[in-house]
Amino acid sequence: MAVKTQFQYTPAVILVPMVMVLLMWTVFYIEVRFGLNLNEYGVYPRTLSGLKGVLFSPFIHGSARHLYNNTFPVIILLSSLFYFYRDISFKVLFWGIILSGLITWGIGRPSYHIGASGLIYVLASFIFFKGIRTRHYRLVALSLAVVFIYGGLLWYIFPLKEEMSWEGHLGGFLSGLLLAMVLKARVPESRKYAWEAEDYDESSDEFMRQFDEDGNFIERAEEDAEEEPPQVRYHYTYKTSEKEKGKED
């Protein structure tokens, strides 16, 4: 079902990304402040205890650089998700985290997989494929913007760097693609012009009457021309004053 008011600002556009980033930075601060290592709460593939990382791993990062590199993509992509797809945004966020974590748990190497990179790939993948599928001009433009900004992420779904969890990236990419195909988003109706209507009559269009059958501009017929407004005539009467009469005498 299409609606005209789908693209609207709501508090979630700002609040959800800010809360997500705040949790990420808070967890990292606690690790540094108290000398903790929470990597064991990450995804550890094919172990029962490693399943807890499906929920916790997006909030755990191995270094300040790792956290910093994930912060801005999370803000930008989550804000875009909640602005353009607000009716299904929470579903994408929740199921994206679950599915990407489970895929990582199933295909990952025996190591702790941590970080919000999987979620970033979920969001980038979903926004791109969903925009292309809807064919709405604004959503397609958003898809192209995501490709322009984050297109380089595609290479990291392959095992290029040993220290990088390409399994988490691949899990996020596949999860975003799946959600884009399964979840149905409401899309605003595109504006229709008069000539696109089924009952459009070209002969009654004032603009089209200025052209002949070959598309050449023609002068309008005299009977169609507007009548000239009636002319107004003014009559002036000069009356001499008493002083002028005395001079004449």
Buried (B, 14 or more C-beta within 10 A) or exposed (E): EEEEEBBEEEEBBBEBBEEBBEEBBEBBEEBEEEEEEBBBBBBBBEEEEBBBBBEBBBBBBBEEEBBEBBBEBBBBBBBBBBBBBBEBBEBBBEBBBEBBBBBBBEBBEEBBBBBBBBBBBBBBBBBBBBBBBBEBEBBBEBBBBBBEEBEEBBEBBEEEEEEEBBBBBBBBBBBBBBBBEEBEBBBBEEEEEEEEEEEEEEEEEEEEBEEEEEEEEEEEEEEEEEEEEEEEEEEEEEEEEEEEEEEEE
